[in-house]
Amino acid sequence: MSKPIYELVNELPTDNMTVKVLRTLDFVVPGEWDNVVGFENTIRKVTGETDEEMIQQIGDRAVHLFNDKSQGYQRALWLYQTVDRSDSALGAAALANKIGEKVSFLGFLNNITPNPDKAQSLDLSLKLVVELVAFCQINGIPGDSIGDFVASLGEYSGESLMRMAALVCLDGLIPLGPDFILKVQSSLNNLSPKELDNNGTFGNIKKLIPGNDTSSQLDFIGNSFDSVKGWMSGFVSDRDLTPQQLFKKLGSFIEYSEDKLDYLAAFLDMSTNYYEHTGTQTLARRLIERAVAEI
């Protein structure tokens, strides 16, 4: 990694577009997410510790654990970072596609950019797989432990629950509508290994996705989504979430007209990095909790 974990946590923004969007989603998971910034602040928040010497010991142990490449912490962080950077490229491609639809003489853009629904469906699926694999890396269990991950979702809280809430809202409901689960399922069922290989996000994270080849990795992606779709459906129905509700909330600080709703998802992809932001916070928390247990 290019930077130590304490520096990455210290550099998390206190207020930018990502933070504004996540704060807006507080109504979805009330009180779960607190934008804790700073490594020492995080230690204090997670442990309740006030003794400076003990805080230093916990921090040193957490840094040591992160630096140990036999552990999965660095790989988990790399996954969170990489899927978000690819997300920005997806947003740009989707925006180009929308412009091609609206402006006749730019229609050629539709021939060189991915279908937005199909691209967005795969993006959501790959983010979900990143969450699963990162969970396994952080907890030191095999990367194909779908059952363990699904079981853990019921215990998700804090920044981890916010990340999943954002995945459902920002990558599901807003770009794909209320039937986003069916759309993703259909896209995965009709996706060929060759199409998956041509996806930039998949290419970036392929080496950490379980499977001997692209075909088996596609099966793993499909099985992962199939295992979590029930949780997602329950999450939406339990909270009566709708795209219109999210549009209204986000409209408090993002200006857009009713006929430009299809641009909103692309804009959010390009202007936020909620996976990296909350993923860094999750990783810091897990490192600190383990450090305390080992001191």
N, C-alpha and C positions, 0 to 999 in steps of 0.2 A: 504494500500500500504506500502511496506517496506521502501520507500524513499520519501521525500517530492518532489514536482514538481520542485522546483528550483534546487535541487541537481541532478535530472534526466536530466534537460536541461544543467546544468553545465558540466555533464559528457559525453554528446554527443561527439563522436570522430570527430576530425577535418580532419582526413585522415586515412581511412582503406578501406577494399575491398568494403563495402557498399557505401562509399562516392565516391570512384573511379568509380564504376558502375553508380551511379546516375549522376555524372558529365559527363560521357560518353553519357548518354541519354539526355544531354542538347539539342542536335540537334533535338530531337523530340518535345520538348517544350522550344524553345530558350529563355533563360533569365528568366525563371519562378522560378527556384530553386536556392536559395542562402543558403549555409550551415551555417546558423546562429547558433552559439554555445554560451552558457552562458545565464543565465536568465536575467541579467542586459542588456547584449547586445541585447537580443531579445526585451526587453521593449523599448530600444532606437530605434531599427529598426522599430518596429511596430508603435510606437507613434510619433517618431521624437522628443521626450522630451529630454531636456538636464539638467533640474533642478534636482539636486540630491534628494531633499526632495520629489518632486513629483514622481520621479522614485521609491523611497522607498515606498510611499503610494500606488502606482499602484501595486508594487510587493507584498506588504502585503495583499492587497485586493484580488489579484489573488490567492495567497496561501490559503487565507481563503475560497474562492470559491471552490478550488480544494479539500480542506479538508472536505467540507460539503457533507456528504454522501447522503443527500437527492437529491443532484445534480447528474448528470450522468458522470461527468468528470473522476472519478476513474475507473468506469466500462469501459468507452471508452478506456482508456489507457491499462487496463488489456486485452481487446480484441486485441488491436494492438500488445501487447507483446506476448500473448498466441499463436496467429495464426502464428507469426514468429518462435517461438520455435518449433511448430509442423512442420513448413516448413523444418526445418533442419533435422528432423527425416524422412520426406518424401524424401528429397534428398539422405539420406543414403540408404533408401530402394530402390529407383530408381537406384542408383549406383550399389547396390548389384544385382539387376535384370539385368542390362546391363552386368555386369561381368559374370553372369550366362549364358547369351546369347553368349558371345564371347569365353568363356573358357568351353570346353565340359565337363570336369570332375567336374566343378562347376555348371553344369546345374540344380542341385537340388535346387539352390537358386531361380529359377523361380517358384518353387512350394510353396515357403514360403514368397515371396515378392509380393506386388501388381503389377498389370499390370501398367506400367508407364503412358500410355495415360489415362487410366481410373482414376488412382490416381491423375494425374496432372489436369485432368478436374475437379475433385471434389475439389482439392485444390484451383484452380482459383475461383470456385463457392463460396466456403466458405470464401475466402478472400473478395470477392465482398459483401457477406452478412455481414461480419465484418465491411466493410466500411459503409454499409447502416445503420446497427444497431448503430455503433459508432457515425455516423452523427446524428441519432435521439437522442442518449444519450446526446451529446454535446449541441444540440439545444433544448432539453427539450420537444420533441414531441414523440408520440407513436412509439414504435419500429417497427411497421409494416407499416410505412408511405412510401411505395415504391414510390408513385407519387411525394411526396415532395423531395425525394432523387433524382429521375431522373430529376426533374426540376432544382435542384441545380447544377447538373453536368455541365450545360451550364455556370455557374458562377464560377466553380472551377478555382483556380489559385494557384500560389506559390507551397508550398510543397504538398498541397492536389492534385493539378493537376499532379505533378511529381509522386506521389504515384500511381495514376491511370494510368499514362503513363508506369510506371514500371510494373504494373500488366499486362497490355496489351502486353508489350514487353517480359518481363522475365518469365511470367507465362502463356502467350498465344502463341505468335509467335515463340519463341525459342524452347520450348519443344514440341509444338503441330503442328507447321507449319502454313502456310497462311490460312488454313481452320479451325483454332482453334475454331471458334464460332460454326461451324457445329459439330465438335467433342465433344465439351462440351455439346451442346444441345442433341446430341445422347446419351452421357453417362448418363445425368440426366434423360432422358426419359426411359432408361433401368435400372435405379438404383432402387433397392428395399429398403424399410425401414430397413430391416435387414442389408443389406450391408452398409447403411449409419450409422447405430448404431455401426458397427464394425470399422468405421473410427476413428482413434485416435484424429484427429483435431476436428471433430464434437463432439466427447465425451467431449473434453475439454471446448468447447464453447456452448454446447447444452443448458445450463440453460438460456442463454441470447438470443437465437433464438426464435422468435415468433412461437407459435403453441402449441397445447395441448398435442401432442404426436409426435413420430418420423415421422409418415405418414404425418401429417399436416405441420411439419417442412420441410419435403422434398418438399412438394408443395410450401411452401414459398420460399425455395431456388430456385426452378425451375421458379417460377413467378418473382423472383428478377432478375435472369439472363435473362429471356425473355424480361423484361422491359428495360434492359441496353444494350442488344446485338446490338441494332440499334446505340446507341452512340459509342460503341466499333468499329463497322464496319465503321462508319463515321470517327472515329479517325484515323483508319488505312488507309483508302482510301484517306482522305484529305492530309495525309503526305506521301503517297506512301511507306508505311513501308513494308519491307520484312525481312524474317529471315536472308537472306544473307547479307543484309545491316547491321543488328545488329551484326552478326558474325564478319564482317570486323571491325566494330567500337570497339568491345570488344577485338578483337585480338591485339589491340595496347598495351594491358598490361596483357592479359591472353594468355598464350601459349597453343595452341592445334593444332593438325593436322586435315586435312579435314575429315579423317575417324574416328575422335573422337568427332564429333559435338554432338552426342547423349549424351555425358558425360557432356557437358557444362551446361545444365539446372540443372542437379543434383548438380554439383559443385556450381552453383550460389545459389541454395536453401540452401546448407550447409554453405556457406561462407558469406552470406549477411543477413541483417535484416532490409530491407528498409521499411517495414511496421511499425516496432517499431520506427525507426529513424525519419521518416517523420511524423509519427503519434504523437510522442512526440512534434515535432515542431508545428504541427497543433493545438494540445491541448494548448500549451503555448500561441500561437497567439490568440486563441479564449478566453482564460482566461484573457489575457491582454486587449483585446478589450472590454470585458464586464466590467473589473475592471475600465477602463477609463470612460466608460459610467455611472458607478455607483458612481464615486467619485464626 
